Amino acid sequence: MLTRWEKIEGNKVRLEIEVAAPDVDTALAKAYRKVVKKVNLPGFRKGKVPRRILEARFGPEILHEEALEILVPPAYQQALKEADVEPIEQPSFKLVQIEEGKPLIVHATVEVLPPVELGEYKGIVVEQEEVEITDEQVEQSLEAIREQHARLVPKEEGAAAEGDLVLIDFKGFIDGEPFSGGEAENYSLELGSGRFIPGFEEQLVGASAGEEREVKVTFPEDYRKEELAGKEAVFQVTVKEIKEKKLPDLDDEFAKEVSDKETLEEFKAQIRERLENNAREQSRIKLEETLIEKLTEASKVEPPPVLIERQIDRMLGELEQYLRFQGLTLEKFCEMSGKSIEELRQNKQEEAAQRVKANLVLDALIKKEGITVEDSEVDEKIAAIAAEHNDDPERVRELFEKQGRLSFMREEMRMRKVIDLLVSQAQINKVKKSD
């Protein structure tokens, strides 16, 4: 096979692919054996029409489509290897010649990865915050766990205070008229949570069970429902019930209830260890992000629009998955935020372009350093995942293969290696965590 190629506009290349005549003749013969089975011609049994008669009756073109399906895919892949280019979109083909006894000539035009001019990646100077967990942070974390295990009990004495949960009925009016969505019964609201219109919760502080109150608020100018934005409203509110949080005592019994520790002091030590591990992880992530950012800034590459659009697709896919966990759809989110899908895409252009550039730079570094992932490393990774989930490695491998996740795993492992390389060769200066 012979390949010639030339760069045309942007990052596009045109490949001139030539396949030898004997290979073309073999492909045409295979195409005939496949096509003739589908042809009905008077005077011949189905599948028994001689090739010369078939071509004379329908033209030699009847075999070309099948022959091209046999010849072009492997020839195109070989041409990419010979030209040492990586496509980032589907090619467009132009058939120049296909004829028995002659070479096949096809032109393929395709956009490829842009060239990357790598910046200096050895000895990048970067700061990393030292991990330091204070007693105050441990106490804050302990208090948060205590809050999570608080019980809600009816408030026997006193009025509603911030932090209390009130059960209310309400009906809203604008210019004396009720409005859609402004009415509810048996609505639970934690005072001070900030879940309601600004000013609403504050006006219920001091209310008693059974009391009726008039609450006046103004909807924010950027409120998700445009017809209510900036409008003044009056709510008739009935406070039906007030509940307060009953916090558990901080003692050894509490520690036993919420952890595998016997004493409160042991539980505090466990919390400190967990906070330190989290802080180390966050410090490492921040360090890696800074290194990638500095290398990306020092390198030169123009992110192709097609890759930027794909990155935006992935980002919106991640957002959609997150929203599903919140019981929302992307369309509902757009409605609530007052933005169209196109506006969301536009807002993510800059971030997506930066991500694409960083990925191109890291990929170039992987190639420069010859970083690879061996099959044995993939086996070890699968075994670790299986052990973590108490599963069989072979079953996990089969599942990953079926889901098409093995290639993604390899790519993640390659990226992990190149980032580890950056860290190992960086000049890291430890600094105290700033206030």
N, C-alpha and C positions, 0 to 999 in steps of 0.2 A: 504494500500500500504506500502511496506517495501523498504527502501533505505539504501544501504551501499555505502560508498565512500572512496577513497584513493587518495592521491596526488602522481602523477607520475612525469616525468621529467618536468623541468621548472615550468610554472604556470598551467600545465594541471592536470585535475582530471579525475578519472574514476568512474562513478556512476554505481552501480549495482541496477537496478530497478526491483522490483518484484510486479506484479499486481495480486490480488487475483483471484482464479479460477472462482468464479461466474461472476466477471466482464468480464473475458475472454470469458466465454460461451455466455454472453449477446452480446458482440461485434461480435462474430462469427455468432450468429443468425442474427444480423443486416446486417452483411456482406453478408450472404446468400441471404437475401431478396433483396439486391441491385444487386448482381452478377447474380442471376437466371434470372433477367429480360433481360439480354443480351445474354443468352445461347439458342442456337437452337439445339435440340436433337431429332432425329427421334423417333416418337411414342409419343411425348409429345408436348402439346401446348407451345408456347413461354412464359416463365415465370412460367411454372407449373411443372418443373422438381423437383421431391422430393430431399431433401438435401442429403440423403444417396446415392442416385443414382448419383447425381452430383459429390459427393466426390469420389465415387467408379470409376466413368468414368474419372475424371480429377485429382483426388488426393485431399486430404484436403488442399493442398497448394493454391488451387484456391481461397480460402477465406482469406488467411493470409494477403495479401497486404491491402485489405479493412479493415480488423480487426485491423491491426497495425496502420492504419491512424486514426482509432477511439480511440485506446488505448494509443499510444505512446505520442502524443503532450501534453495532460493534465498530464500524468504520469511524463513526463520529467520536466514540469514546477513545479510540486509538489516536485519532487526530488531536484531541485535547491533550493527551499525554505527550505526543510528539511536539506540540506547540508549547507545552508546559504552561497552560492557562487553566483557570477555574471558572466555569460559567456561573452566573448568578440569576439567570433566567432561562426560559426555554428558547432554543434556537429557531430561526426561520431558515428553511431549506429552499434552494433553487436548483432544480434538476437541469443539468446542462446536457448530459448524454447518457443514455442507456440503450445498448444495442448488442445483440449477440455477436461475439467475436471481437468486441471492442471494450476498452476500460469504461467503467462507470465514472462519470465526473459529476460531482455535486458541490455546490457552494453552500456553506453554512455561515450565517451571521448571528453572532451571539454577544451579549454583554458579559464581561468577565470581571473578576476582582480587580480593583484598581491597584497600581503600584504603591508600595508603602516605603517611605524613607524613614527608617527607624532612628529615633534619637538615642543618646547614650543611656543604656539601661543598667550599667554596672556602677555601683557606688552612688546611687541616687540618695541625696541627703533628705531625711525625713524625721519628724519628731513623733514620739509615741508617749502617750500619757502613762504614768506609772499607776498601777492598780492599788487603790487605797480605799478600804471600806471603813467608815467611821461608826462609832457606837450609835450615833443618831440615825444613820441609815438602817442599821439593824432594828432599832426601835420602831422606825417608821414602817418597815416591812412587817414587823410583828404586829403592829397596830392595824395594818391593812388586812392581815389574816384574821385578826380579831373581829374586824368590821364584817368580813365575809361570813363569819359564823355567828353574827348577831341575830337575835330573835326579835320579831316584831310583836309587841304586846299592846293591847288597848291602853291608851293613856287615861289613867284614873283621875288625875288632877292636873290643873293648869291648861293653858291654851296651846295651840299649835305653834311649834318653834321650828327653826331651820333644822333639817335632818329628819323631821317627823314625816310620816306617810299619811296623807289625808285622802279619804274616799269622798269624791265630790260628784254632784250633778251640776252641769252648767249649760247656759244657753247664751249665745252671743248675738249682739245687734250692732248694725252699722246704720247710722241715721234713722234709728228707731225700727229698722227692719231686720229680721233674722237673716243669716246668710248660710250658705251651704258649708257644711263641715264645722260649724260653730256650736254644735250641740252634742252632749254626751251624758250618759248616766253611769254611775258607779265607776268613775274614772279614778285610778290610783295615781297619785302624784307625790313625789318626794320633794319637799320644800328645800330650795337651795340647789336642786339638781341642774337647773338651767334648761330643762327640757321644753318649757313652755315659752310663750311670747315674753320678751323682756318686760319685767314689771308685774307680771301676773302672780308669780309665786310669792313675791315679797308682800303683796297686799293680802295674802291669806295668813301671814304670820300674826299670831295673836288671836286668831279665830277660835271659837269653841265648837264642840260637837253639837249639831243641830242649828247652828247659826247660819243666817243668810247674809251674803255680802254682795255689794256691787263693786265690780272690779273694772277700772278704766285703763285701757292700754292703747298703744299705737303700734301697728304692725311695721316691722322694719322695711326700709325702702327696697331692700334686696330680697324680700320675702318670696318663697318659692311660687306662691300663687299670685300672679301679677295683678289680678283683680282686687286683691286685699292689700298689696304693698302700699305702705305709707298711710293707710286708712286708720282713723280712730274708731275704737270699738268699745262697747260696754257689755260686760258679762254679768248675768245674774247667777250667782254661785251659792249652792247649798252644801255646807260641810256636814257630811253624814257621820263620819267616823274619823278619829285620830288615833294613829298608832305610833309608838316610839320604839327606838331600838334598845334592846336590852343586851348589853355587851357581856360576854363571859368573863369571869375572873382570870387574870393572868397568873396561873399557878401550874403545878406539875400535872394536875388532872387535865388542864387545857392542852398541855403539850402532848400527853398520851392520846387525847382525843383526835388531834389534828396531825399527828406525825407518828413516826416509829420510835420516838425517843421517850425516855422515862421521866426526865426532869425538864423544867423550863430552861435551865442553863444549857443543857445538851441541845435543846431545840434552837436556842439562840445561836449556838456554835454552828449548827447545821444551816441556819439562815445565813450566817456570815460566809460560810463556805460557798453556798449557792450564789450569793451576791458577788463574791470574789471571782467565781468561775464565769458568771455572766459578764462581769466587768472586763475580765481578761479576753473573753470572746469578742466583746464590743470593741475593745482596744485593738485587737488583731484585725477585725473587719475594717475599722477606720484607717489603720495603717495600710492595709492592702489597697483600699479605695484611693488613698492619697498617692501611693506609689503608681497605681494605674493611671490616675489623673495626671501626674507629673510626666510619666512616660508618654502619654497621649499628647500632652501639650508640646513636648519636645520633638514629636514625630510629625511627619507630613503625609497626609492622605486626604483625598476628597471622597466623603461618603456618598455612594451612588443613591439617587432618589429611590430606586426600586428596593434597596435594602432598608432605607429609612421607613418606607411605607410598610414593609413587612414587620419592622420593629414596632411600629405604632400598632399594627394588628395584634402583636403579642402583648403589648402593654394594655390594650383595651380588653384583650382576653383575660389577662390577670385581674383587671378591674371588675370584669363581669363575674368572674369566679368568686371574688371577694364579696361582691354585692349579693350573690346568691345565698351566701352564708348569713347575710343580714335580712334575707327575705325580700330582696329587691331585684328588679331587672335593670338592664342598662337603659332601656327606654324610660322606665320610671325615674331613674336617677337623673336622666337628662331633663325630664319634665320638672323635677324638684329643683334642679340647679339652674333651670332656665337657659340651658345650652343645648344646641343640636349636636348630633354625632360628629358632624363636620367640624364644628367649633372645638369639640373635645380633641379631635385628631390634630387640628391646627395648634392647639395649646401644647400638644406633646411633641411637636416637630423638633424643637431645639434639644430636648432631652433625648429623643430617639436618635437624632443625628450624633450626639455625643456618645451614646452607647454603641452605635454602629462603628464609629471611629475607633473607640477603645477596643472593640472586638477585632477589628481589622489589624490594629497595631499588635495585639496579643497574638493573633494568628501568625503574623509576620515573624514575631519573635520565636514562636514555636518552630516554624520552619528553619529559621536561622540557627537555632540551637539543636535542631534535629530531635525534638522531643517526641517520643512515641509512647504508646500504651500497649504493653504486651498482653497476649491472651491470658497468661498466668496471673497478671494483675487484675484483669476483669474477673477471673475465677475467684480470686481472693476477696474482691469486693462483693461478689454475689454471695459467697459463703458467709461474709460478715453480716450482710442484710438478712440472710436466712436465719443465722444464729440469733440476731436481734429479735426476730419475729417468731422464733422457735419453729422454723419451717425447714423443708428439705431444699438444699441448694439446686438440685436438678429441676424441681417444681418451680422454683423462683426463676431460674433461667428460661424455662419454657414459657412462663408467664410474660417475662420481659421481652422475649423474642416475638411472642404473639402480639404484644402491644407496641412493638417497634421501639422499645426503650433502650436496647443495647447500644445503638449508635449514639444516643444522647448521653448514656453513661460514659462511653469512651471519650466523648467531647468534654464532659464535665471533668473527667480525670486528667485529660490533657491540660485543660485550663487550670486545674488545681496545681499541676506540676509547674506550669510557667509562672504562676503567681508565687509559688514557694521559691522558685528561682529568683524572682525579683526581690523577695524579702531577704533571702540568704545573701544576696550581693549588695543590699542597701546599706547605707551608713545611717544607723538608727540612733538618734539622740533621745534619751529618756528625759521626760519633763514632768514636773508636778502638775496634777490636774488643776486647772484654773477654776475659780469660783464661777 
